[in-house]
Amino acid sequence: MAARKKVVAKAVAPGVKAPAKKGKAVSAGRGVAKASGSATVQRRFWLTYPPKRIKTPVIWELGNRFEIMTNIRQASVTDELGLVCLEVEGSVEQVDAGLRWLKKLGLSVEPIELSTVAG
């Protein structure tokens, strides 16, 4: 009797197109693929989720769809609203593309300006 191959499907949020398959060269220890010649940036944003996206694994999909490392710095989630402080790291092009995708899903994306007051 021939062995049967088990097929496991990836879960994709309703209304979200599944990402295309492509290979990623991951840099050692960082988890972020770097395109040659691209500068890496690190930025923080406040994400506000609408109620219809509360249960959607948006941050997981962001990190899998784009060559971006994500880090949740703070979060507050209820049945009506989700508020997440998200730190992202990757190439400028990938970070910008990821932020456009988040906005397309209906999330509010507000940059967090880290500054110090001289005194």
KAKA-V699285 format. One record per residue. N is the residue number from 1. RES is the residue in three letters. SS is DSSP state (H for helix, E for strand, - for the rest). PHI is phi in degrees with one decimal (NA if undefined). OMEGA is omega in whole degrees, -180 to 180 (999 if undefined). Layout:
BEGIN
n=N res=RES ss=SS phi=PHI omega=OMEGA
n=N res=RES ss=SS phi=PHI omega=OMEGA
END
This chain:
BEGIN
n=1 res=MET ss=- phi=NA omega=-178
n=2 res=ALA ss=- phi=-76.2 omega=178
n=3 res=ALA ss=- phi=-71.9 omega=179
n=4 res=ARG ss=- phi=-98.6 omega=-180
n=5 res=LYS ss=- phi=-86.1 omega=179
n=6 res=LYS ss=- phi=-82.6 omega=-180
n=7 res=VAL ss=- phi=-105.4 omega=179
n=8 res=VAL ss=- phi=-117.0 omega=180
n=9 res=ALA ss=- phi=-93.1 omega=175
n=10 res=LYS ss=- phi=-77.9 omega=176
n=11 res=ALA ss=- phi=-79.4 omega=177
n=12 res=VAL ss=- phi=-125.4 omega=-178
n=13 res=ALA ss=- phi=-60.2 omega=178
n=14 res=PRO ss=- phi=-58.0 omega=179
n=15 res=GLY ss=- phi=81.0 omega=-180
n=16 res=VAL ss=- phi=-113.7 omega=-179
n=17 res=LYS ss=- phi=-70.5 omega=180
n=18 res=ALA ss=- phi=-66.3 omega=-180
n=19 res=PRO ss=- phi=-69.2 omega=177
n=20 res=ALA ss=- phi=-72.8 omega=178
n=21 res=LYS ss=- phi=-73.1 omega=174
n=22 res=LYS ss=- phi=-157.6 omega=180
n=23 res=GLY ss=- phi=-80.6 omega=178
n=24 res=LYS ss=- phi=-125.2 omega=174
n=25 res=ALA ss=- phi=-93.5 omega=-175
n=26 res=VAL ss=E phi=-92.8 omega=179
n=27 res=SER ss=- phi=-73.0 omega=-175
n=28 res=ALA ss=- phi=-59.9 omega=172
n=29 res=GLY ss=- phi=79.3 omega=-175
n=30 res=ARG ss=- phi=-106.4 omega=180
n=31 res=GLY ss=- phi=79.4 omega=179
n=32 res=VAL ss=- phi=-119.3 omega=176
n=33 res=ALA ss=E phi=-77.3 omega=-179
n=34 res=LYS ss=- phi=-116.1 omega=173
n=35 res=ALA ss=- phi=-79.3 omega=-178
n=36 res=SER ss=- phi=-63.1 omega=178
n=37 res=GLY ss=- phi=84.6 omega=180
n=38 res=SER ss=- phi=-94.0 omega=177
n=39 res=ALA ss=- phi=-80.4 omega=178
n=40 res=THR ss=E phi=-94.1 omega=178
n=41 res=VAL ss=E phi=-122.1 omega=175
n=42 res=GLN ss=E phi=-127.1 omega=-177
n=43 res=ARG ss=E phi=-137.8 omega=176
n=44 res=ARG ss=E phi=-120.9 omega=-179
n=45 res=PHE ss=E phi=-141.0 omega=167
n=46 res=TRP ss=E phi=-94.0 omega=175
n=47 res=LEU ss=E phi=-104.8 omega=175
n=48 res=THR ss=E phi=-115.2 omega=-177
n=49 res=TYR ss=E phi=-91.2 omega=169
n=50 res=PRO ss=- phi=-75.8 omega=-178
n=51 res=PRO ss=H phi=-52.7 omega=-177
n=52 res=LYS ss=H phi=-71.0 omega=-179
n=53 res=ARG ss=H phi=-107.8 omega=-175
n=54 res=ILE ss=- phi=-55.8 omega=-176
n=55 res=LYS ss=- phi=-93.8 omega=180
n=56 res=THR ss=- phi=-85.6 omega=180
n=57 res=PRO ss=- phi=-78.1 omega=-173
n=58 res=VAL ss=H phi=-63.5 omega=-177
n=59 res=ILE ss=H phi=-68.0 omega=176
n=60 res=TRP ss=H phi=-60.1 omega=-178
n=61 res=GLU ss=H phi=-67.8 omega=176
n=62 res=LEU ss=H phi=-57.9 omega=-180
n=63 res=GLY ss=H phi=-69.8 omega=180
n=64 res=ASN ss=H phi=-91.7 omega=-179
n=65 res=ARG ss=H phi=-78.6 omega=-178
n=66 res=PHE ss=- phi=-120.3 omega=180
n=67 res=GLU ss=- phi=-83.8 omega=-175
n=68 res=ILE ss=E phi=-131.4 omega=172
n=69 res=MET ss=E phi=-93.7 omega=-179
n=70 res=THR ss=E phi=-111.2 omega=178
n=71 res=ASN ss=E phi=-144.3 omega=178
n=72 res=ILE ss=E phi=-79.9 omega=-177
n=73 res=ARG ss=E phi=-91.3 omega=-179
n=74 res=GLN ss=E phi=-163.8 omega=180
n=75 res=ALA ss=E phi=-154.6 omega=173
n=76 res=SER ss=E phi=-142.0 omega=-176
n=77 res=VAL ss=E phi=-131.1 omega=174
n=78 res=THR ss=- phi=-125.2 omega=178
n=79 res=ASP ss=- phi=-69.4 omega=-177
n=80 res=GLU ss=- phi=-101.2 omega=-173
n=81 res=LEU ss=- phi=-153.5 omega=174
n=82 res=GLY ss=E phi=-123.2 omega=179
n=83 res=LEU ss=E phi=-128.9 omega=-175
n=84 res=VAL ss=E phi=-131.6 omega=169
n=85 res=CYS ss=E phi=-93.3 omega=-175
n=86 res=LEU ss=E phi=-116.3 omega=174
n=87 res=GLU ss=E phi=-103.8 omega=179
n=88 res=VAL ss=E phi=-124.3 omega=178
n=89 res=GLU ss=E phi=-139.4 omega=179
n=90 res=GLY ss=E phi=170.8 omega=178
n=91 res=SER ss=E phi=-69.0 omega=180
n=92 res=VAL ss=H phi=-55.5 omega=-178
n=93 res=GLU ss=H phi=-63.8 omega=-179
n=94 res=GLN ss=H phi=-69.0 omega=178
n=95 res=VAL ss=H phi=-63.3 omega=179
n=96 res=ASP ss=H phi=-62.5 omega=179
n=97 res=ALA ss=H phi=-64.5 omega=178
n=98 res=GLY ss=H phi=-63.9 omega=179
n=99 res=LEU ss=H phi=-67.3 omega=176
n=100 res=ARG ss=H phi=-61.9 omega=179
n=101 res=TRP ss=H phi=-63.6 omega=178
n=102 res=LEU ss=H phi=-60.4 omega=179
n=103 res=LYS ss=H phi=-65.0 omega=179
n=104 res=LYS ss=H phi=-63.0 omega=178
n=105 res=LEU ss=- phi=-75.3 omega=179
n=106 res=GLY ss=- phi=102.2 omega=177
n=107 res=LEU ss=- phi=-83.3 omega=172
n=108 res=SER ss=E phi=-87.3 omega=-178
n=109 res=VAL ss=E phi=-122.7 omega=-179
n=110 res=GLU ss=E phi=-119.9 omega=179
n=111 res=PRO ss=E phi=-66.7 omega=175
n=112 res=ILE ss=- phi=-104.2 omega=179
n=113 res=GLU ss=- phi=-90.8 omega=177
n=114 res=LEU ss=- phi=-93.1 omega=-180
n=115 res=SER ss=- phi=-142.3 omega=177
n=116 res=THR ss=- phi=-119.0 omega=179
n=117 res=VAL ss=- phi=-93.5 omega=179
n=118 res=ALA ss=- phi=-73.1 omega=-178
n=119 res=GLY ss=- phi=-163.6 omega=999
END
